[in-house]
Amino acid sequence: MTARYDGQAEWYDEYIGSNAAVTIADLGDLLGPGEGLCLDLGCGTGLYLDAIRSTGRAVVGLDRSADQLSLARRRDGAAPLLQGDATVLPFAADTFGTVTALWISTDIADFAGLLREAARVLRPGGLLLFYGVHPCFNGPHIETREDGAVVIHPTYRITGWHKRSPWWRKGGVRERVGMSHVPLADLVNAFIDAGLGIERVYEPQRRPIPNVLAVRAVRRDSSG
């Protein structure tokens, strides 16, 4: 099966690259200092690998798109980069001290399955950082107005992949690769069901209407 970003990687890297600095600036604070292995799920073109490494962690990247990984290898020659499915990870249980899931919830059909696998490969007490689309104010159900306001359409209740809508930006990422939607309750419950304890929830960047949501969670020690 061809990954959605194959054939789009060069365009996407240029499209998202100008905004990557904002995410990079947030990552240091949200992750905090650490050590050991960190798995970056959906690492894409490798825009955030160095930012993760700068916290003291040894980063490993995984993505489904061969084209994205090709650009990531050009950008970062230090990190091991693997092609794979984030819902069926090729790693043993209790491998990683940290897992990052950055901008991935809208690109995967089974977000709950991704978190279950992330929890499996995390060590007990290990940290998972989710950083991505705010499900209430960003997504395929949102129409952005010129004055900065947003219109929330009733399609908020439709989970999974959305068909193209007339309010989507022409030529944008949604139109090119599609977009999956995880409503807020489903997103939070996916953490709970995976055995991840939520430490803190953030709406970074202090926008009047937040379009980013971040969650710090830890894997509970099942023996306790």
C-alpha positions in Angstrom: 0.0 0.0 0.0 1.4 3.4 -1.0 1.8 5.8 1.8 -0.2 9.0 1.4 2.9 11.3 1.6 4.8 9.4 -1.1 4.9 11.8 -4.0 4.2 14.7 -1.7 7.3 14.8 0.5 9.2 17.6 -1.2 6.1 19.7 -1.4 5.1 19.0 2.2 8.6 19.7 3.6 8.6 23.1 2.0 4.9 23.7 3.0 5.4 22.9 6.7 9.1 23.8 7.0 8.4 27.5 7.5 6.2 26.8 10.6 8.5 24.1 12.1 10.4 26.6 14.2 7.3 27.2 16.3 7.0 23.5 17.1 10.8 23.2 17.7 10.7 26.1 20.2 7.9 24.3 22.1 9.5 20.8 22.2 12.4 21.7 24.6 10.0 22.9 27.2 7.4 20.2 26.8 9.8 17.3 26.8 12.3 18.7 29.3 15.8 17.2 29.7 16.1 13.4 29.3 18.3 10.5 28.3 18.0 7.1 26.7 16.1 6.2 23.6 13.3 8.3 22.2 11.0 7.0 19.4 9.7 9.8 17.1 6.5 8.3 15.6 5.7 9.7 12.2 9.0 11.5 12.0 8.2 12.6 8.4 11.1 14.5 6.8 13.0 14.7 10.1 12.2 18.3 11.0 12.1 17.6 14.7 14.8 15.0 15.2 17.5 17.4 16.2 15.2 19.3 18.6 14.5 16.0 20.4 18.2 15.1 20.4 19.0 18.5 22.0 17.1 17.4 25.1 19.7 14.7 25.8 17.8 11.8 24.2 19.0 9.4 21.5 16.3 9.7 18.8 15.0 6.9 16.5 12.6 7.9 13.8 9.8 5.9 12.2 7.5 6.8 9.3 5.4 4.9 6.7 6.4 7.1 3.8 9.6 6.1 2.0 9.7 9.5 0.3 9.5 11.3 3.7 12.3 9.1 5.1 14.5 9.8 2.1 14.4 13.5 2.9 14.8 12.8 6.6 18.0 10.9 5.9 19.4 13.8 3.9 18.5 16.2 6.7 19.8 14.1 9.6 22.5 11.5 9.2 22.7 10.6 12.8 19.3 9.2 13.7 18.4 5.6 12.8 15.3 5.9 10.6 12.9 3.0 9.9 10.0 2.5 7.6 7.0 1.0 9.4 3.4 1.1 10.6 3.0 3.1 13.8 0.1 0.7 14.9 2.3 -2.4 14.5 5.7 -1.3 15.8 8.8 -3.4 15.0 10.2 -3.0 18.6 10.1 -5.1 21.7 8.1 -4.1 24.7 9.7 -1.7 27.2 12.3 -0.4 24.7 12.0 3.4 24.9 12.2 5.9 27.7 10.3 8.5 25.6 7.9 8.4 22.6 7.0 11.5 20.6 3.9 11.7 18.4 4.1 15.0 16.6 1.4 16.1 14.1 0.3 12.5 13.5 -3.3 12.3 14.7 -4.7 13.6 11.5 -2.6 11.2 9.3 -3.6 7.9 10.8 -6.8 6.0 10.8 -6.3 4.3 14.2 -5.0 6.8 16.7 -6.0 4.6 19.6 -4.0 1.7 18.1 -1.0 4.0 17.8 -1.2 4.9 21.5 -1.5 1.3 22.5 1.6 0.4 20.6 3.4 3.5 21.9 2.5 2.4 25.5 3.7 -1.1 24.8 7.2 0.0 23.6 7.5 2.5 26.5 9.2 1.5 29.7 7.1 1.7 32.8 7.2 5.4 33.9 8.3 6.4 30.4 7.1 9.7 28.8 4.8 10.1 25.8 4.5 13.6 24.3 1.6 14.2 21.9 1.8 17.5 20.0 -0.6 18.1 17.1 -3.9 19.4 15.8 -6.3 20.7 18.4 -9.4 18.5 17.7 -11.9 21.3 18.7 -10.5 24.2 16.7 -8.4 22.6 13.9 -9.3 19.9 11.5 -11.5 18.9 8.6 -14.6 20.3 10.3 -13.1 23.8 10.7 -13.6 26.8 8.4 -11.2 29.6 9.0 -12.5 33.2 8.4 -10.4 36.1 7.3 -10.9 37.9 10.7 -9.3 35.0 12.5 -12.5 33.4 13.8 -13.3 29.8 13.0 -16.6 28.2 12.1 -17.1 24.7 13.6 -19.2 22.6 11.3 -21.5 19.7 12.5 -19.0 17.3 10.8 -17.0 17.5 14.1 -18.9 14.4 15.1 -17.7 12.4 12.1 -14.6 10.4 13.1 -12.0 9.0 10.8 -11.3 10.2 7.3 -13.2 13.1 5.9 -14.2 13.8 2.3 -13.1 17.0 0.8 -15.2 20.0 2.0 -15.8 23.3 0.2 -14.1 25.3 3.0 -10.8 23.5 2.8 -7.9 25.6 1.6 -7.3 24.9 -2.1 -4.0 23.1 -2.6 -3.4 22.6 1.1 -2.4 19.5 2.9 -5.9 18.4 3.6 -6.8 18.5 -0.1 -3.5 16.7 -1.1 -3.4 13.9 1.4 -6.7 13.9 3.2 -7.3 14.2 6.9 -8.5 12.0 9.7 -10.4 13.5 12.7 -10.3 12.3 16.4 -12.8 14.2 18.5 -11.5 15.5 21.9 -13.2 12.8 24.0 -11.9 10.0 21.8 -8.4 11.5 21.9 -8.4 11.7 25.7 -9.9 8.2 26.1 -7.3 6.8 23.8 -4.6 7.7 26.4 -6.7 6.2 29.2 -7.4 3.0 27.4 -3.7 2.6 26.5 -2.7 2.7 30.1 -1.2 6.1 29.9 -1.6 8.6 32.8 -2.0 12.2 31.6 0.3 14.5 33.5 -0.4 17.8 31.8 -2.4 19.2 28.9 -1.3 22.3 27.0 -2.7 24.7 24.3 0.7 26.1 23.2 1.4 29.3 21.4 -1.2 31.4 23.3 -3.4 32.0 20.3 -6.9 33.5 21.0 -8.3 30.3 19.4 -5.8 27.5 19.9 -5.1 25.3 17.0 -2.5 23.1 18.7 -3.0 20.6 21.6 -0.1 19.0 23.5 -0.4 16.2 26.1 2.3 14.8 28.4 1.5 11.3 29.6 3.4 8.5 31.3 3.1 4.8 31.0 1.7 3.4 34.2 3.6 0.6 35.9 1.2 -2.4 35.4 2.8 -4.2 38.4 1.7 -1.4 40.7 
